Amino acid sequence: MRVASVRPTIAGFLAFTGILVNEVPAETPVQNLAQLKALQSKVEDVIEMGLPATVSLFSEKSESSGSGVIISREGLILTAGHVVEGLEEVTVVFPGGKQARGKVLGSNRSKDAAMVKLQQGEEWPFMELGDSGAVKVGDFVISLGHAGGYDALRTPPVRFGRVVALNPLGFIGTDCALIGGDSGGPLFDLEGKVIGIHSSIGASLMSNNHTGVQNFKADWARLEKGETWGRLTMNPLMNPDRPVIGFNVAGAVPGGVQLAEVHPDSPAEMAGMRRGDVVVSIDGQQVKSLRELQGILSRHEPGNEVELAFTRRGESMSCKLKLARLADVMPEPK
Amino acid sequence: MKVPASTLLFSIALLPLASAQLSESSPEDRALLTEQAGALFKALVPAVKNVSSGSVEVRVWRKRVGFGTVVGAGRVLTKWSEVRRDVRSLSCRTGDGRWLPAVVSGVYPDADLAVMEVEGLKADPVQFADEKTLKLGSFLALSRPDGEAAAMGVVSVLPRSLRSSDRAFLGIVMDLEFKGPGVLVRRVEPGTGAAASGLKAGDVILRVMDQKVNGSFELGTVLQRLEPGQKAEIVYKTAEKQEVANVELGGRPRAPRIPYSRMEQMNSMGGHRYSDVKDGFRDVIQSDMQLDPEDCGAPVIDLDGRAVGIAIARAGRIKSFVIPSSGIKRILAMEPAKPQLQPGDPVERTRNREFEPGDEDPFELMRRKMEEMRRLKEEIEEKDK
């Protein structure tokens, strides 16, 4: 972590929403050394617990190497979809060097989320799942992963950082720097709950992306059953299977977000929405920005029905519509 | 033990995003994050202050090339590869704003550390505290002369050697396809302990040092923890029967580590700068501190304000290295080598030619070539966009 050049800042400080910390009371920023020490002991505890459950996944077939985290005593492992792409089994290597066989279960490529199951019937070290939906920008997070593949000379490197961005499709951006081999490794909150799985990086050290555990929870049964679906895209916002209403947003205005353009034959057009309408809420949930709107949509599937409240020249209106696939509303650019 | 060449090329899973970041921070988020980082760094000040009088800026002319740590009366340790580019115009700047001329008097090339004599430097030497109290995840900060933290991070990996010659070498090539139990020997390297003990291709290793090995990772892990010169008892089976061999382990032949091309590509994403000398250290803590190359040489503190080491390299996207207190003490107990290219030194003789002070130093030449290559690469990438 480095200090960026000081710029005008908003009043108030980070709220530790959703984190119960004894030494650091909720909603209290880290402002002195004592609080920093309390934070440090949290981080050390999480690593002590999380390390034994952070495994390296290696395939003899593809000679590729990623990471994973065990999340049940029976040996269920969460990893990234692209780590197990095209594989049926993997060698699971523990930080101490012990190795075991793992069977690849299902994978949702669109969310880069996959499951592997350890084959031996032992009691495995595991970490509990958290709630990635409650994560806020500024939350402290801890990242583990077998960077560069399994290395007998060291334990998987620890990285500490903060949530720096949230993505409407359930991805989390942090400043815990990742590199090859980390993919599939766990992102923990300060309680040691798994909140994300390492997925991708951008050029900036602030650009490290993790698929949130809600992306697993949403399709748990399908993943456990061994189903593989979806499409791996570099930009999930362009994923053809993403649920959409069918309009472009001009921007936030007082009361909601204003529509710039309504796509022909889209659910929005069929429901009678027009350019200039201001969307106020979806299913009773207030929409104050494009990001909030995308956030609500990301929890839906195409085909789901939602109720929209909007205003037209000050007049309140509402409609019900069925969400469509992005590709059905906007054909892919050739 | 030797890993088959193919595994050195295995693909390492992670998706590098070509352009945009997956999740964009809003201006409000960025403001919050900046303020938060500011508060964290401010909270560090009482811990950093303890050591800051033993920290100096090291400059070539007016440009900072590193920091230095005071280790004796008028004596400062700094990163050798950063100061050697111009040892004749070195100076140190202390926290109270004084500029003092510095002269390199000795070098520890293995640790990439230089000893500088700084005339008029009054600061007390830094007291190095035992680093054994550090755990994985313990916070670390870099102490600047002005009493602020230059960087913060955590202990990513506890101290380890990065020198491949410190690792035990059995002398076999393993068959990775073999499903076990045990490890199938695909080939035995001639002239190694394994060859001398009678191990042959086709044998299956079952136990090493009384420990069962289920596969290549387990065998590798056991061997990595042994030292060259040690004897290892190996139980293996041939086509006919079970045998026991006592193999003397060698040191891994000193060879540069083969860089994973994809790792290198990811490391270079975004044009981050790393230290030129960043590997091969004998005993270092790995940290996620995001150092700039010219941050090296500064004392590293823990939250109790104790000096636990000296920052020695920014080695990649995810890692910086710190030589811990015990390593610094071990190094300082040794006599440093004479530096090359000291003013007034007799001219050094290299294999082919003499070099004069001011002449091209081969190291400097290499650095320039690397810089050139980096620029070319950036240009090519720019064209690809």
Boltz contact constraints between the chains, C-beta under 6 A:
constraints:
  - contact:
      token1: [A, 1]
      token2: [B, 37]
      max_distance: 6.0
  - contact:
      token1: [A, 1]
      token2: [B, 152]
      max_distance: 6.0
  - contact:
      token1: [A, 2]
      token2: [B, 151]
      max_distance: 6.0
  - contact:
      token1: [A, 2]
      token2: [B, 290]
      max_distance: 6.0
  - contact:
      token1: [A, 3]
      token2: [B, 37]
      max_distance: 6.0
  - contact:
      token1: [A, 3]
      token2: [B, 38]
      max_distance: 6.0
  - contact:
      token1: [A, 3]
      token2: [B, 41]
      max_distance: 6.0
  - contact:
      token1: [A, 4]
      token2: [B, 34]
      max_distance: 6.0
  - contact:
      token1: [A, 7]
      token2: [B, 34]
      max_distance: 6.0
  - contact:
      token1: [A, 9]
      token2: [B, 31]
      max_distance: 6.0
  - contact:
      token1: [A, 9]
      token2: [B, 35]
      max_distance: 6.0
  - contact:
      token1: [A, 10]
      token2: [B, 31]
      max_distance: 6.0
  - contact:
      token1: [A, 14]
      token2: [B, 36]
      max_distance: 6.0
  - contact:
      token1: [A, 29]
      token2: [B, 39]
      max_distance: 6.0
  - contact:
      token1: [A, 30]
      token2: [B, 40]
      max_distance: 6.0
  - contact:
      token1: [A, 30]
      token2: [B, 43]
      max_distance: 6.0
  - contact:
      token1: [A, 31]
      token2: [B, 39]
      max_distance: 6.0
  - contact:
      token1: [A, 31]
      token2: [B, 43]
      max_distance: 6.0
  - contact:
      token1: [A, 32]
      token2: [B, 43]
      max_distance: 6.0
  - contact:
      token1: [A, 33]
      token2: [B, 43]
      max_distance: 6.0
  - contact:
      token1: [A, 33]
      token2: [B, 46]
      max_distance: 6.0
  - contact:
      token1: [A, 33]
      token2: [B, 47]
      max_distance: 6.0
  - contact:
      token1: [A, 36]
      token2: [B, 43]
      max_distance: 6.0
  - contact:
      token1: [A, 37]
      token2: [B, 303]
      max_distance: 6.0
  - contact:
      token1: [A, 40]
      token2: [B, 139]
      max_distance: 6.0
  - contact:
      token1: [A, 40]
      token2: [B, 303]
      max_distance: 6.0
  - contact:
      token1: [A, 43]
      token2: [B, 137]
      max_distance: 6.0
  - contact:
      token1: [A, 44]
      token2: [B, 135]
      max_distance: 6.0
  - contact:
      token1: [A, 44]
      token2: [B, 137]
      max_distance: 6.0
  - contact:
      token1: [A, 47]
      token2: [B, 136]
      max_distance: 6.0
  - contact:
      token1: [A, 47]
      token2: [B, 137]
      max_distance: 6.0
  - contact:
      token1: [A, 60]
      token2: [B, 176]
      max_distance: 6.0
  - contact:
      token1: [A, 60]
      token2: [B, 177]
      max_distance: 6.0
  - contact:
      token1: [A, 63]
      token2: [B, 10]
      max_distance: 6.0
  - contact:
      token1: [A, 64]
      token2: [B, 10]
      max_distance: 6.0
  - contact:
      token1: [A, 64]
      token2: [B, 11]
      max_distance: 6.0
  - contact:
      token1: [A, 64]
      token2: [B, 13]
      max_distance: 6.0
  - contact:
      token1: [A, 65]
      token2: [B, 10]
      max_distance: 6.0
  - contact:
      token1: [A, 65]
      token2: [B, 12]
      max_distance: 6.0
  - contact:
      token1: [A, 66]
      token2: [B, 13]
      max_distance: 6.0
  - contact:
      token1: [A, 83]
      token2: [B, 13]
      max_distance: 6.0
  - contact:
      token1: [A, 93]
      token2: [B, 217]
      max_distance: 6.0
  - contact:
      token1: [A, 97]
      token2: [B, 217]
      max_distance: 6.0
  - contact:
      token1: [A, 97]
      token2: [B, 218]
      max_distance: 6.0
  - contact:
      token1: [A, 97]
      token2: [B, 221]
      max_distance: 6.0
  - contact:
      token1: [A, 99]
      token2: [B, 214]
      max_distance: 6.0
  - contact:
      token1: [A, 99]
      token2: [B, 215]
      max_distance: 6.0
  - contact:
      token1: [A, 99]
      token2: [B, 217]
      max_distance: 6.0
  - contact:
      token1: [A, 99]
      token2: [B, 218]
      max_distance: 6.0
  - contact:
      token1: [A, 137]
      token2: [B, 29]
      max_distance: 6.0
  - contact:
      token1: [A, 138]
      token2: [B, 32]
      max_distance: 6.0
  - contact:
      token1: [A, 138]
      token2: [B, 36]
      max_distance: 6.0
  - contact:
      token1: [A, 147]
      token2: [B, 318]
      max_distance: 6.0
  - contact:
      token1: [A, 148]
      token2: [B, 263]
      max_distance: 6.0
  - contact:
      token1: [A, 149]
      token2: [B, 12]
      max_distance: 6.0
  - contact:
      token1: [A, 152]
      token2: [B, 220]
      max_distance: 6.0
  - contact:
      token1: [A, 152]
      token2: [B, 221]
      max_distance: 6.0
  - contact:
      token1: [A, 152]
      token2: [B, 224]
      max_distance: 6.0
  - contact:
      token1: [A, 153]
      token2: [B, 160]
      max_distance: 6.0
  - contact:
      token1: [A, 153]
      token2: [B, 224]
      max_distance: 6.0
  - contact:
      token1: [A, 154]
      token2: [B, 157]
      max_distance: 6.0
  - contact:
      token1: [A, 154]
      token2: [B, 160]
      max_distance: 6.0
  - contact:
      token1: [A, 157]
      token2: [B, 156]
      max_distance: 6.0
  - contact:
      token1: [A, 157]
      token2: [B, 157]
      max_distance: 6.0
  - contact:
      token1: [A, 158]
      token2: [B, 136]
      max_distance: 6.0
  - contact:
      token1: [A, 158]
      token2: [B, 137]
      max_distance: 6.0
  - contact:
      token1: [A, 158]
      token2: [B, 154]
      max_distance: 6.0
  - contact:
      token1: [A, 158]
      token2: [B, 156]
      max_distance: 6.0
  - contact:
      token1: [A, 159]
      token2: [B, 288]
      max_distance: 6.0
  - contact:
      token1: [A, 160]
      token2: [B, 154]
      max_distance: 6.0
  - contact:
      token1: [A, 164]
      token2: [B, 25]
      max_distance: 6.0
  - contact:
      token1: [A, 164]
      token2: [B, 33]
      max_distance: 6.0
  - contact:
      token1: [A, 165]
      token2: [B, 23]
      max_distance: 6.0
  - contact:
      token1: [A, 165]
      token2: [B, 24]
      max_distance: 6.0
  - contact:
      token1: [A, 165]
      token2: [B, 25]
      max_distance: 6.0
  - contact:
      token1: [A, 166]
      token2: [B, 23]
      max_distance: 6.0
  - contact:
      token1: [A, 167]
      token2: [B, 22]
      max_distance: 6.0
  - contact:
      token1: [A, 167]
      token2: [B, 23]
      max_distance: 6.0
  - contact:
      token1: [A, 171]
      token2: [B, 22]
      max_distance: 6.0
  - contact:
      token1: [A, 171]
      token2: [B, 23]
      max_distance: 6.0
  - contact:
      token1: [A, 173]
      token2: [B, 23]
      max_distance: 6.0
  - contact:
      token1: [A, 177]
      token2: [B, 317]
      max_distance: 6.0
  - contact:
      token1: [A, 177]
      token2: [B, 318]
      max_distance: 6.0
  - contact:
      token1: [A, 179]
      token2: [B, 266]
      max_distance: 6.0
  - contact:
      token1: [A, 179]
      token2: [B, 317]
      max_distance: 6.0
  - contact:
      token1: [A, 179]
      token2: [B, 318]
      max_distance: 6.0
  - contact:
      token1: [A, 180]
      token2: [B, 12]
      max_distance: 6.0
  - contact:
      token1: [A, 180]
      token2: [B, 14]
      max_distance: 6.0
  - contact:
      token1: [A, 180]
      token2: [B, 262]
      max_distance: 6.0
  - contact:
      token1: [A, 180]
      token2: [B, 263]
      max_distance: 6.0
  - contact:
      token1: [A, 180]
      token2: [B, 266]
      max_distance: 6.0
  - contact:
      token1: [A, 181]
      token2: [B, 12]
      max_distance: 6.0
  - contact:
      token1: [A, 182]
      token2: [B, 14]
      max_distance: 6.0
  - contact:
      token1: [A, 183]
      token2: [B, 13]
      max_distance: 6.0
  - contact:
      token1: [A, 183]
      token2: [B, 14]
      max_distance: 6.0
  - contact:
      token1: [A, 200]
      token2: [B, 15]
      max_distance: 6.0
  - contact:
      token1: [A, 200]
      token2: [B, 17]
      max_distance: 6.0
  - contact:
      token1: [A, 201]
      token2: [B, 16]
      max_distance: 6.0
  - contact:
      token1: [A, 202]
      token2: [B, 17]
      max_distance: 6.0
  - contact:
      token1: [A, 202]
      token2: [B, 21]
      max_distance: 6.0
  - contact:
      token1: [A, 203]
      token2: [B, 269]
      max_distance: 6.0
  - contact:
      token1: [A, 203]
      token2: [B, 270]
      max_distance: 6.0
  - contact:
      token1: [A, 204]
      token2: [B, 270]
      max_distance: 6.0
  - contact:
      token1: [A, 207]
      token2: [B, 21]
      max_distance: 6.0
  - contact:
      token1: [A, 209]
      token2: [B, 22]
      max_distance: 6.0
  - contact:
      token1: [A, 234]
      token2: [B, 17]
      max_distance: 6.0
